[in-house]
């Protein structure tokens, strides 16, 4: 009896080409190279044509019929050796640079060649206009703050305007509502509140400020020489201290002066309460430079400087009963 041999099983393993990734990457790479070549060709064309040729190309691509010559001849003003007009027989060769100028770009193709920097006067005027707009914006913020609940009761005592020196904020006396105690640099409680609210706005800008104190024409009653000059200077300093307490950086104080009654608000009535006021100016650059160089006084009044203080005259804080001294008329 013959023995049957076991069946022979042949296994064939089919292998895909290029392993697990196949050859799809070659197609993607070819597309990428083609796109890059087209991109660099576009860059080369843009860099080697004049502005007139670019306009002609743009017009032709937008509407070929509109850019054709008379009678629909199909002539297109694209290239003609740099002249910008084609002869209608097909695109002309690209304009060539003269020998030895291959690496020198045309001035017409350089957009920066047409840029003219502003002169010094123009740049200065632009800076002044920008600063004026900034001060106007600050003025609007202060006006909004005055209309708010905190300052609304005192809106008739706050005067805002923009002068040649900057944004001016004036806090004036009102009948039966003075800013200071009578004949004294001591601030009333509501005056402190006004100054603290003002600080919230003016501390947001880098500008320096100047502070000036003013009185009316009523002579100060004093037997030791203390006058409206000293009183206005002391009141300006009292306002300076309160602004700093309210959050203003002390380094932003540019000048503090007492002008007495030399710069009246109401010249027709020199004894009016509105002449007793504190003026705060958010200075512009020109005013800051004038203060730094020691040129003139604030509020455009160079003659309004207080005379040198006499060391023998005590300050109001050191005087006792000064307001009780007999004097005509009563001073506020």
Secondary structure, 3 states (H helix, E strand, C coil): CCCCCCCCCCCCCCCCCCCCCCCHHHHHHHHHHHHHHHHHHHHHHHHCCCHHHHHHHHHHHHCCCCCCCHHHCCCCCCCCCCCCCCCCCCCCCCCCCCCCCCCCCCHHHCHHHHCCCCCHHHHHHHHHHHHHHHHHHHHHHHHHHHHCHHHHCCHHHEEEEEECCEEEEEEECECCECCECCCCCCECHHHHHHHHHHHHHHCCCCCCEEEEEECCCCCCCCCCCCCHHHHHHHHHHHHHHHHHHCCCCHHHEEEEEECCCCCCCCCCCCCCHHHCEEEEEEECHHHHHHHHCCCCCHHHCCCCCCCCCCCCCCCCCCCCCHHHCCCCCCCC
